[in-house]
Amino acid sequence: MIDTTGWNEYPFTVNGIQFISKAKPGSDMGVKFESIPREVLDNINTSCVLDIIGNDVDKLSREYLVSLLEIVNANGTEAVVELA
């Protein structure tokens, strides 16, 4: 797992489950995240989670969600999504 210490954090909720989108400050993704209105970023993050994990996020175990996010974040260098 990549070290995200010092990265900007953007909490959001999908079906009652709390996530945190993180972006590396100064990186291309970090600059994009900072320039997008928060409501728009939350909608993008929510859509991504639903597209990748599915609509039943709230029915999955925390352990299973963590394992899915590890796969999704495996090649992330500028942005990741984690469970809160």
matplotlib code that plots the C-alpha trace (Angstrom):
import matplotlib.pyplot as plt

x = [0.0, 1.3, 2.1, -0.6, 0.7, 0.2, -2.2, -5.4, -8.4, -12.0, -14.5, -17.7, -20.4, -21.9, -25.0, -24.2, -20.6, -17.9, -15.0, -12.0, -10.6, -7.0, -4.9, -1.2, -0.8, 0.8, 0.3, -1.9, -4.7, -4.2, -4.5, -7.6, -9.2, -8.5, -10.0, -13.3, -16.2, -16.6, -20.1, -18.9, -15.9, -18.2, -20.5, -17.5, -16.2, -19.6, -20.0, -16.6, -17.3, -20.7, -19.2, -16.3, -17.8, -21.5, -24.7, -24.6, -21.7, -23.6, -24.1, -20.4, -18.2, -15.6, -12.9, -14.2, -14.4, -10.8, -9.7, -11.5, -10.0, -6.5, -7.0, -8.4, -5.6, -2.8, -1.3, -2.4, 0.4, -1.5, -5.0, -6.6, -9.9, -10.0, -12.6, -12.9]
y = [0.0, 3.5, 5.9, 8.6, 10.6, 14.3, 13.7, 15.8, 13.9, 14.2, 12.2, 11.0, 8.5, 5.8, 4.0, 4.8, 3.6, 6.3, 6.5, 8.9, 9.9, 11.0, 13.0, 13.8, 17.6, 19.2, 16.1, 16.3, 14.5, 16.6, 19.8, 18.5, 17.5, 21.0, 22.7, 20.8, 22.0, 19.7, 18.6, 17.6, 15.7, 13.9, 12.9, 11.7, 9.6, 8.1, 7.2, 5.6, 3.5, 2.4, 1.6, -0.4, -2.1, -2.1, -0.8, -3.1, -1.5, -1.5, -5.2, -6.1, -6.8, -4.3, -6.9, -7.5, -3.8, -3.3, -6.1, -4.6, -1.2, -2.7, -4.0, -0.7, 1.3, -1.1, 1.1, 4.5, 7.0, 10.3, 9.3, 6.5, 5.6, 4.1, 3.2, 5.8]
z = [0.0, -0.9, 1.9, 1.8, 4.7, 4.1, 1.2, 1.0, 2.2, 0.8, 2.9, 1.2, 1.8, -0.4, 0.8, 4.4, 4.1, 4.7, 2.3, 2.0, -1.4, -1.0, -3.5, -3.5, -3.2, -6.2, -8.4, -11.5, -9.7, -6.6, -8.6, -10.3, -7.0, -5.6, -8.6, -8.7, -6.5, -3.5, -4.5, -7.9, -6.5, -4.1, -7.0, -9.0, -6.1, -5.4, -9.1, -9.2, -6.1, -7.4, -10.9, -9.5, -6.4, -7.3, -5.8, -2.8, -1.0, 2.3, 2.1, 1.8, 4.8, 5.8, 5.1, 1.6, 0.8, 2.0, -0.3, -3.3, -2.6, -2.3, -5.9, -7.1, -5.5, -6.5, -9.2, -7.6, -7.4, -7.1, -5.8, -3.8, -2.2, 1.3, 3.9, 6.6]

ax = plt.figure().add_subplot(projection="3d")
ax.plot(x, y, z, "-o")
ax.set_aspect("equal")
plt.show()
